[in-house]
Amino acid sequence: MNETCKTIINRTSTRAFKKEQVTDEEIKMIVDAGLYAPSGRGLQTPVIVVITNDALKEEIRRLNASIIGNETIDPFYGAPVIILVLAKKEGTFVYDGSCTLMNMMIAAESLNIGSCWIHRAKEEMDSPFGKELLTKLGLSGEYVGIGHLAIGYKEKETPLKPRKENRVFYLK
Ligand SMILES: Cc1cc2nc3c(=O)[nH]c(=O)nc-3n(C[C@H](O)[C@H](O)[C@H](O)COP(=O)(O)O)c2cc1C
């Protein structure tokens, strides 16, 4: 198996992170991988927001936790970086954003950096927080929250889960 396939197969979700911040160079490599994801009709609908500011991370933590219904938990597992992916609401925006998130998870794994998709970005962006964020970013138009990545150096390795059977068919 080549290195790319090995990276894809060895990726697992990380839910325990070191406090140490990921370097700017590593974040850029992950983000670039996201930028080069495919998008329907090449519309490039996704927008990538890298959040390392402590106050903003805490605001998102609280909001995401409140959507779950328990403000005391940290849905981002203490990750030093939160990457939020939004997409302009046109064409195949949900799929586009999902490809962006997946490319970034693979890139992170290739750098031995942990990642985990964290949900509820849609609800966040539908809230007043989302409207304020769009204003802060200078974005107008309709943007939908697709997902976040919790990103950081792995505190421990997560074992691969066995794959369910009977999910592949070869019709020759
Ligand atoms: C659309 C989507 C939403 C997810 N949301 C969360 C989440 O909110 N919190 C979380 O801990 N993991 C979340 N995950 C990660 C999955 O739980 C994880 O991918 C799955 O358990 C398989 O484990 P693996 O990634 O280690 O292979 C999400 C994954 C996807 C694809």
The ligand as a Gaussian input file, in Angstrom:
#p B3LYP/6-31G(d) Opt

LIG

0 1
 C      -20.739000      14.044000      10.131000
 C      -19.936000      13.636000      11.344000
 C      -20.232000      14.189000      12.576000
 C      -19.476000      13.858000      13.708000
 N      -19.709000      14.500000      14.884000
 C      -18.939000      14.210000      15.958000
 C      -19.094000      14.936000      17.175000
 O      -19.884000      15.874000      17.270000
 N      -18.302000      14.576000      18.212000
 C      -17.394000      13.566000      18.143000
 O      -16.731000      13.284000      19.125000
 N      -17.196000      12.887000      16.985000
 C      -17.947000      13.185000      15.912000
 N      -17.720000      12.535000      14.718000
 C      -16.674000      11.511000      14.644000
 C      -17.267000      10.102000      14.592000
 O      -17.834000       9.792000      15.841000
 C      -16.164000       9.120000      14.192000
 O      -15.699000       9.436000      12.897000
 C      -16.668000       7.672000      14.216000
 O      -16.957000       7.262000      15.533000
 C      -15.672000       6.703000      13.601000
 O      -14.445000       6.772000      14.287000
 P      -13.077000       7.105000      13.529000
 O      -13.181000       8.517000      13.003000
 O      -12.025000       6.970000      14.609000
 O      -12.902000       6.138000      12.424000
 C      -18.443000      12.884000      13.594000
 C      -18.157000      12.329000      12.342000
 C      -18.874000      12.699000      11.234000
 C      -18.494000      12.112000       9.884000

